[in-house]
Amino acid sequence: MRSDFLRSTPFRLTVLLGAAFLVALAIAGFVAFELIRQELAARVDQTVTDAFTIISQSYGEDDVADLGDAVRSHAGATLRHERVYALTDKAGTVLAGNVTRVPPGSGWATVGAGALGVTDNTDDYRIFSGEVGSYTLLVGSSYGETKAIGRLTLVSLAWAGGLLVALILVTGVVVAARGQRRLDGIASTMHRVGRGELTARIATTGRGDDIDALVGEVNAALDRLSALVESMRQVSVDIAHDLKTPLNRLAITVESAIEADEAGKPVAAWLRQAQEEGVRINATFDALLRIAQIEAGARRARFTSVAPGTILERIADAYGEVAVEHGQTLRLTAADGLPPVSGDRDLMLQVLANLVENAIRHCPPGASIVLSGRIDDGRVELSVADNGPGIPAEERDKVFRRLYRVEKSRTTPGSGLGLSLVKAVADLHGATVTLRDNAPGLVVAVRFPRHTPAL
């Protein structure tokens, strides 16, 4: 459990970000320390320069007494040799000051306490030696204060780093624990789905973060998977029920043909009937295969910009005479000015053809069928309306199932796959299909999203 916790992505990410922040803190601390050190060194030099100037100004012409008094005054005001002063003659003899030795040379130098004969301070000194008349004046300042400030800065950075490390670890533990709980919830749900519990869904926190967005996508995929599995189950059941009758009819027809042949009677009529039954069964399976291919998205690569008005006009031209032959009328309204949609032209034609064929097949003579198109809520709606018997409200959700047929339509030709194909094509195009009461009759509307040109 501990190793799993340490390997968790939230914990590792927190530690990684914390380590990056520590590196940034170390770099910033080093830069700050170096700037402070340089600033303190510059102030030490400035202090030494100011002291040298003040003391040297007390020297009058050949008035070494005042110069010596000034040196002794400054030397007496310092403790533990934090500042050092010395006045020497040409022979190098110390005339005044608080050091016993004076390093040779003039100008700026950094020397140890031993070079000045200082025993109660072990810090290095920044000194300046210069001539004042015929004498040499040495002024220096200890680096003790600079080192103390430097140590304080380093200790502060160390404490800050230590507290940051502790904060990073605590934050990593908290974030990892919360993240692990959510990941465990996802893993548990997927495990239940793997065992066949397709209704299981991952709970969201409602915070709307990236994990919630991912959970939403996973749940949507699970919804789709559940729907597909239920669809396959329903197809299996429907095939078992709805194809059993035509297969039995085919078997009976073949048996009748065999009996007729054995009796020396003509069998051509029986064979033609068997052929027709076989063609209908093959058509049903072809339609099922076509729906499966559409649902798999195989036709999405053929999407282009399609003018829905031309689709409506072509269907109206193709089925106008068919409707007349059945004693019905087919009218087209509002086909102009519709914006293009993105889709497969052939499949869109198939959708409207299926809807019109259904209307012609199920409406009595004298019925009126209307093809129309309009803009509705930013989408392009293509609809087929009739004043026939319609579909009962309780049956409207079921008619999209494969091989499902309303009871009163079972005596008419058809396989019960027309609206299933319409639904599959609509899903492929991101469209919606709705059934509405036309009082009397039915309105089937397919709403397509507008075509969005590629940038």
C-alpha positions as CSV (number, residue, x, y, z in Angstrom):
1,M,0.0,0.0,0.0
2,R,2.8,2.4,0.8
3,S,4.6,1.7,-2.4
4,D,1.4,2.2,-4.3
5,F,0.9,5.5,-2.5
6,L,4.4,6.7,-3.4
7,R,3.9,5.7,-7.0
8,S,0.7,7.6,-7.3
9,T,0.6,10.3,-9.9
10,P,-0.7,13.1,-7.6
11,F,2.0,12.4,-5.0
12,R,4.8,12.3,-7.6
13,L,3.5,15.4,-9.3
14,T,3.3,17.3,-6.1
15,V,6.9,16.2,-5.1
16,L,8.1,17.1,-8.6
17,L,6.6,20.6,-8.5
18,G,7.9,21.0,-4.9
19,A,11.4,20.0,-6.0
20,A,11.3,22.5,-8.8
21,F,10.2,25.2,-6.4
22,L,13.0,24.2,-4.0
23,V,15.6,24.5,-6.8
24,A,14.1,27.9,-7.7
25,L,14.2,28.9,-4.1
26,A,17.9,27.8,-3.8
27,I,18.8,29.8,-6.9
28,A,16.9,32.8,-5.7
29,G,18.5,32.4,-2.2
30,F,22.0,32.2,-3.7
31,V,21.4,35.3,-5.8
32,A,20.0,37.2,-2.9
33,F,22.8,36.1,-0.6
34,E,25.4,37.2,-3.1
35,L,23.7,40.6,-3.6
36,I,23.5,41.1,0.2
37,R,27.2,40.1,0.6
38,Q,28.3,42.5,-2.1
39,E,26.1,45.3,-0.6
40,L,27.6,44.7,2.9
41,A,31.1,44.6,1.5
42,A,30.5,47.9,-0.2
43,R,29.2,49.4,3.0
44,V,32.3,48.2,4.9
45,D,34.5,49.9,2.3
46,Q,32.3,53.1,2.6
47,T,32.6,53.0,6.4
48,V,36.4,52.7,6.2
49,T,36.6,55.4,3.6
50,D,34.5,57.8,5.8
51,A,36.5,57.1,8.9
52,F,39.8,57.7,7.0
53,T,38.5,61.0,5.7
54,I,37.3,62.2,9.0
55,I,40.5,61.4,10.8
56,S,42.8,62.7,8.1
57,Q,40.9,66.1,8.2
58,S,42.0,66.5,11.8
59,Y,45.6,66.8,10.7
60,G,46.9,70.3,10.5
61,E,50.3,71.3,9.1
62,D,52.9,69.4,11.2
63,D,50.2,69.0,13.9
64,V,50.7,65.3,14.6
65,A,49.2,65.6,18.2
66,D,45.7,66.3,16.9
67,L,46.0,63.4,14.4
68,G,47.1,61.1,17.2
69,D,44.3,62.2,19.4
70,A,41.7,61.5,16.7
71,V,43.1,58.0,16.1
72,R,43.1,57.3,19.8
73,S,39.5,58.6,20.1
74,H,38.2,56.4,17.4
75,A,40.2,53.4,18.6
76,G,38.8,53.9,22.2
77,A,35.2,53.9,20.8
78,T,35.3,50.4,19.4
79,L,34.9,47.1,21.3
80,R,36.6,43.8,20.6
81,H,38.5,45.4,17.7
82,E,35.4,45.7,15.5
83,R,37.2,48.7,14.0
84,V,41.0,49.0,13.9
85,Y,43.1,52.2,13.6
86,A,46.8,52.9,13.5
87,L,49.1,55.9,13.0
88,T,52.7,55.1,12.1
89,D,55.7,57.1,11.2
90,K,58.1,56.6,8.4
91,A,60.0,54.0,10.3
92,G,56.8,52.0,10.8
93,T,56.5,52.6,14.5
94,V,52.9,52.7,15.8
95,L,52.3,56.1,17.3
96,A,48.6,55.6,18.1
97,G,45.8,53.1,17.5
98,N,44.5,49.8,18.8
99,V,46.7,47.3,16.8
100,T,50.3,46.3,17.5
101,R,51.3,45.5,13.9
102,V,50.7,47.2,10.6
103,P,50.9,45.2,7.3
104,P,53.3,46.7,4.8
105,G,52.0,48.5,1.7
106,S,49.3,51.1,1.1
107,G,45.8,51.1,-0.4
108,W,43.1,48.5,0.1
109,A,43.7,45.0,1.5
110,T,42.0,42.2,3.3
111,V,44.0,40.7,6.1
112,G,43.5,38.3,9.0
113,A,43.4,39.4,12.6
114,G,46.9,38.0,13.2
115,A,48.5,40.4,10.7
116,L,47.3,43.2,12.9
117,G,48.3,41.7,16.2
118,V,44.6,41.4,17.3
119,T,43.9,38.5,19.6
120,D,40.3,39.0,20.7
121,N,38.8,38.8,17.3
122,T,39.3,36.1,14.7
123,D,37.5,37.7,11.8
124,D,39.2,39.0,8.7
125,Y,39.6,42.8,8.3
126,R,39.1,45.2,5.4
127,I,41.8,47.8,5.8
128,F,42.9,51.0,3.9
129,S,46.3,52.6,4.4
130,G,47.1,56.0,3.2
131,E,49.6,58.9,3.8
132,V,48.6,61.8,5.9
133,G,51.4,64.3,5.7
134,S,54.6,62.4,6.6
135,Y,52.7,59.7,8.5
136,T,50.7,56.6,7.5
137,L,47.1,56.2,8.7
138,L,45.5,52.7,8.7
139,V,41.7,52.3,9.1
140,G,40.0,49.0,9.0
141,S,36.7,47.2,9.8
142,S,36.0,43.7,10.8
143,Y,33.9,41.4,8.6
144,G,32.2,40.0,11.7
145,E,28.9,41.8,11.2
146,T,28.9,40.9,7.5
147,K,29.4,37.2,8.4
148,A,26.7,37.3,11.1
149,I,24.2,38.7,8.6
150,G,25.3,36.1,6.0
151,R,24.8,33.3,8.6
152,L,21.4,34.7,9.5
153,T,20.4,34.8,5.8
154,L,21.6,31.2,5.3
155,V,19.8,30.0,8.4
156,S,16.6,31.7,7.3
157,L,16.9,30.1,3.9
158,A,17.5,26.7,5.5
159,W,14.5,27.0,7.8
160,A,12.4,28.2,4.8
161,G,13.6,25.2,2.8
162,G,12.9,22.8,5.6
163,L,9.4,24.2,6.2
164,L,8.8,24.1,2.4
165,V,9.9,20.4,2.2
166,A,7.5,19.6,5.1
167,L,4.7,21.5,3.4
168,I,5.4,19.8,0.1
169,L,5.3,16.3,1.8
170,V,2.1,17.1,3.6
171,T,0.5,18.6,0.5
172,G,1.6,15.6,-1.5
173,V,0.1,13.2,1.0
174,V,-3.2,15.2,1.0
175,V,-3.4,15.6,-2.7
176,A,-2.4,12.0,-3.3
177,A,-5.0,10.7,-0.8
178,R,-7.7,12.7,-2.5
179,G,-6.6,11.8,-6.0
180,Q,-6.2,8.2,-5.0
181,R,-9.7,8.0,-3.7
182,R,-11.1,9.3,-6.9
183,L,-8.9,7.0,-9.0
184,D,-10.0,4.1,-6.7
185,G,-13.6,5.1,-7.4
186,I,-12.9,5.0,-11.2
187,A,-11.1,1.7,-10.9
188,S,-13.9,0.2,-8.8
189,T,-16.5,1.3,-11.3
190,M,-14.6,0.0,-14.3
191,H,-14.1,-3.3,-12.4
192,R,-17.9,-3.6,-12.0
193,V,-18.4,-2.8,-15.6
194,G,-15.8,-5.5,-16.5
195,R,-17.9,-8.0,-14.5
196,G,-20.9,-7.1,-16.6
197,E,-22.6,-4.5,-14.5
198,L,-23.1,-2.1,-17.4
199,T,-25.3,0.3,-15.3
200,A,-22.4,1.3,-13.1
201,R,-21.3,4.9,-13.4
202,I,-18.4,6.9,-11.9
203,A,-19.5,9.5,-9.4
204,T,-18.4,13.2,-10.0
205,T,-17.5,15.7,-7.4
206,G,-19.3,18.6,-9.0
207,R,-16.1,20.7,-9.0
208,G,-15.9,20.7,-12.7
209,D,-12.2,20.0,-12.8
210,D,-10.3,18.0,-15.4
211,I,-11.0,14.7,-13.6
212,D,-14.7,15.5,-13.6
213,A,-14.5,16.2,-17.3
214,L,-12.7,12.9,-17.9
215,V,-15.3,11.1,-15.7
216,G,-18.0,12.7,-17.8
217,E,-16.4,11.4,-21.0
218,V,-16.0,7.9,-19.5
219,N,-19.6,7.8,-18.3
220,A,-20.7,8.9,-21.8
221,A,-18.7,6.1,-23.3
222,L,-20.2,3.7,-20.8
223,D,-23.7,4.9,-21.7
224,R,-22.8,4.3,-25.4
225,L,-21.5,0.8,-24.5
226,S,-24.5,0.0,-22.5
227,A,-26.8,1.1,-25.3
228,L,-24.9,-0.9,-27.9
229,V,-24.9,-4.0,-25.7
230,E,-28.7,-3.6,-25.1
231,S,-29.1,-3.0,-28.8
232,M,-27.3,-6.2,-29.6
233,R,-29.3,-8.1,-27.1
234,Q,-32.5,-6.7,-28.5
235,V,-31.4,-7.5,-32.0
236,S,-30.8,-11.1,-31.0
237,V,-34.2,-11.3,-29.4
238,D,-35.9,-9.6,-32.4
239,I,-34.1,-11.8,-34.9
240,A,-35.1,-14.9,-33.0
241,H,-38.8,-13.7,-32.9
242,D,-39.2,-11.8,-36.2
243,L,-37.1,-14.0,-38.6
244,K,-38.4,-17.2,-37.2
245,T,-41.7,-16.8,-39.1
246,P,-40.2,-16.2,-42.6
247,L,-37.7,-19.0,-42.0
248,N,-40.5,-21.3,-41.1
249,R,-42.4,-20.2,-44.2
250,L,-39.3,-20.9,-46.3
251,A,-39.0,-24.3,-44.8
252,I,-42.7,-25.1,-45.4
253,T,-42.4,-23.9,-49.0
254,V,-39.4,-26.1,-49.6
255,E,-41.2,-29.1,-48.1
256,S,-44.2,-28.4,-50.2
257,A,-42.0,-28.2,-53.3
258,I,-40.4,-31.6,-52.4
259,E,-43.8,-33.2,-51.9
260,A,-45.1,-31.8,-55.2
261,D,-42.0,-33.1,-57.0
262,E,-42.5,-36.5,-55.5
263,A,-46.1,-36.5,-56.6
264,G,-45.1,-35.5,-60.1
265,K,-46.7,-32.1,-59.8
266,P,-45.2,-28.8,-61.1
267,V,-42.9,-27.2,-58.5
268,A,-42.0,-23.9,-60.2
269,A,-44.6,-21.9,-58.2
270,W,-43.3,-23.3,-54.9
271,L,-39.7,-22.5,-56.0
272,R,-40.6,-18.9,-56.9
273,Q,-42.3,-18.5,-53.6
274,A,-39.2,-19.9,-51.8
275,Q,-37.0,-17.5,-53.9
276,E,-39.0,-14.5,-52.9
277,E,-38.9,-15.5,-49.2
278,G,-35.1,-15.9,-49.4
279,V,-34.8,-12.5,-51.1
280,R,-36.8,-10.9,-48.2
281,I,-34.7,-12.6,-45.6
282,N,-31.4,-11.6,-47.3
283,A,-32.7,-8.0,-47.6
284,T,-33.4,-8.0,-43.9
285,F,-29.8,-9.2,-43.1
286,D,-28.4,-6.6,-45.6
287,A,-30.3,-3.9,-43.8
288,L,-29.0,-5.1,-40.4
289,L,-25.4,-5.1,-41.8
290,R,-25.8,-1.6,-43.3
291,I,-27.1,-0.3,-39.9
292,A,-24.1,-1.9,-38.2
293,Q,-21.7,-0.3,-40.6
294,I,-23.3,3.1,-40.2
295,E,-23.2,2.9,-36.4
296,A,-19.5,2.0,-36.6
297,G,-18.8,5.3,-38.3
298,A,-17.4,3.8,-41.5
299,R,-19.2,6.5,-43.6
300,R,-18.0,9.5,-41.7
301,A,-14.9,9.9,-44.0
302,R,-17.4,10.7,-46.9
303,F,-18.8,13.8,-45.2
304,T,-19.0,16.9,-47.3
305,S,-21.0,20.1,-47.4
306,V,-24.6,19.1,-48.5
307,A,-27.4,21.4,-49.6
308,P,-30.5,20.1,-47.8
309,G,-32.8,21.8,-50.3
310,T,-31.5,19.7,-53.2
311,I,-32.1,16.6,-51.0
312,L,-35.7,17.5,-50.5
313,E,-36.3,18.3,-54.1
314,R,-34.8,15.1,-55.3
315,I,-37.0,13.0,-52.9
316,A,-40.1,15.0,-54.0
317,D,-39.3,14.3,-57.7
318,A,-38.6,10.6,-57.1
319,Y,-41.6,9.8,-55.0
320,G,-44.2,12.2,-56.4
321,E,-45.5,9.7,-58.9
322,V,-45.3,6.8,-56.4
323,A,-47.6,8.7,-54.1
324,V,-50.1,9.4,-56.9
325,E,-50.1,5.7,-57.8
326,H,-51.3,5.0,-54.2
327,G,-53.9,7.7,-54.4
328,Q,-52.0,10.1,-52.2
329,T,-50.3,13.5,-52.7
330,L,-46.7,14.5,-51.9
331,R,-45.9,18.2,-51.5
332,L,-42.6,20.0,-50.9
333,T,-42.6,23.2,-48.9
334,A,-39.8,25.6,-47.8
335,A,-36.9,24.0,-49.6
336,D,-35.1,27.2,-50.5
337,G,-32.6,29.2,-48.4
338,L,-31.6,26.4,-46.1
339,P,-27.9,26.6,-45.0
340,P,-25.6,23.6,-45.8
341,V,-25.1,20.7,-43.4
342,S,-22.1,18.4,-43.1
343,G,-22.9,14.9,-44.0
344,D,-23.1,12.0,-46.4
345,R,-25.4,12.9,-49.3
346,D,-26.4,9.3,-50.1
347,L,-27.2,8.5,-46.5
348,M,-29.3,11.7,-46.1
349,L,-31.2,10.7,-49.3
350,Q,-31.7,7.3,-47.8
351,V,-33.2,8.8,-44.6
352,L,-35.8,10.9,-46.3
353,A,-36.5,8.1,-48.8
354,N,-37.2,5.7,-45.8
355,L,-39.5,8.2,-44.2
356,V,-41.5,9.0,-47.3
357,E,-41.8,5.2,-48.1
358,N,-43.1,4.6,-44.6
359,A,-45.7,7.3,-45.0
360,I,-46.8,6.0,-48.4
361,R,-46.9,2.4,-47.1
362,H,-48.9,3.1,-44.0
363,C,-51.2,5.9,-45.1
364,P,-54.5,5.2,-46.8
365,P,-55.5,6.6,-50.2
366,G,-56.3,10.2,-50.1
367,A,-53.6,11.0,-47.5
368,S,-51.4,14.1,-47.8
369,I,-47.7,13.8,-47.3
370,V,-45.6,17.0,-46.9
371,L,-41.8,17.3,-47.2
372,S,-40.4,20.5,-45.6
373,G,-37.2,22.1,-44.3
374,R,-36.7,24.9,-41.9
375,I,-34.2,26.5,-39.4
376,D,-34.9,25.5,-35.8
377,D,-32.7,26.7,-32.9
378,G,-29.7,27.0,-35.2
379,R,-30.1,23.6,-36.8
380,V,-31.5,22.5,-40.1
381,E,-34.7,20.5,-39.6
382,L,-35.9,18.2,-42.4
383,S,-39.3,16.6,-41.8
384,V,-41.9,14.3,-43.3
385,A,-45.5,14.9,-42.2
386,D,-48.7,12.9,-43.0
387,N,-52.3,12.8,-42.0
388,G,-52.4,9.0,-41.8
389,P,-53.0,6.7,-38.8
390,G,-49.8,7.9,-37.0
391,I,-48.0,6.0,-34.2
392,P,-49.3,5.7,-30.7
393,A,-47.4,7.8,-28.2
394,E,-46.4,4.7,-26.1
395,E,-44.9,3.1,-29.2
396,R,-42.8,6.0,-30.5
397,D,-39.7,5.2,-28.5
398,K,-39.8,1.5,-29.5
399,V,-40.1,2.0,-33.3
400,F,-36.4,2.8,-33.6
401,R,-35.5,-0.7,-32.4
402,R,-34.3,-3.1,-35.0
403,L,-37.1,-5.3,-36.4
404,Y,-39.7,-3.7,-34.2
405,R,-43.1,-3.2,-35.9
406,V,-46.2,-1.6,-34.6
407,E,-48.9,-4.3,-34.2
408,K,-51.2,-2.8,-36.8
409,S,-48.4,-2.6,-39.4
410,R,-47.4,-6.3,-39.2
411,T,-49.7,-7.1,-42.1
412,T,-48.0,-4.7,-44.4
413,P,-44.7,-5.4,-46.2
414,G,-41.5,-4.4,-44.4
415,S,-38.8,-5.6,-42.1
416,G,-39.1,-3.1,-39.3
417,L,-35.6,-1.6,-40.0
418,G,-36.5,1.6,-41.8
419,L,-36.6,3.8,-38.7
420,S,-33.6,2.0,-37.2
421,L,-31.6,3.0,-40.3
422,V,-32.9,6.6,-39.9
423,K,-31.8,6.7,-36.2
424,A,-28.3,5.2,-37.1
425,V,-27.8,7.8,-39.8
426,A,-28.9,10.6,-37.6
427,D,-26.5,9.5,-34.8
428,L,-23.7,9.3,-37.3
429,H,-24.4,13.0,-38.3
430,G,-24.9,14.2,-34.8
431,A,-28.5,14.8,-35.6
432,T,-31.7,14.1,-33.6
433,V,-34.9,12.4,-34.7
434,T,-38.2,13.3,-33.1
435,L,-41.7,11.9,-33.7
436,R,-44.6,14.4,-33.2
437,D,-48.3,14.1,-33.4
438,N,-49.7,15.8,-36.5
439,A,-53.3,15.5,-35.3
440,P,-54.1,13.4,-37.2
441,G,-51.0,11.7,-38.5
442,L,-47.3,11.8,-37.7
443,V,-44.4,14.2,-38.2
444,V,-40.9,12.7,-38.3
445,A,-38.3,15.5,-38.0
446,V,-34.5,15.1,-38.3
447,R,-32.5,18.1,-37.1
448,F,-28.9,18.3,-38.5
449,P,-26.2,20.6,-37.3
450,R,-25.0,23.2,-39.7
451,H,-21.9,22.7,-41.8
452,T,-18.8,24.3,-40.2
453,P,-16.1,25.1,-42.8
454,A,-12.6,23.9,-41.9
455,L,-10.1,26.7,-41.0
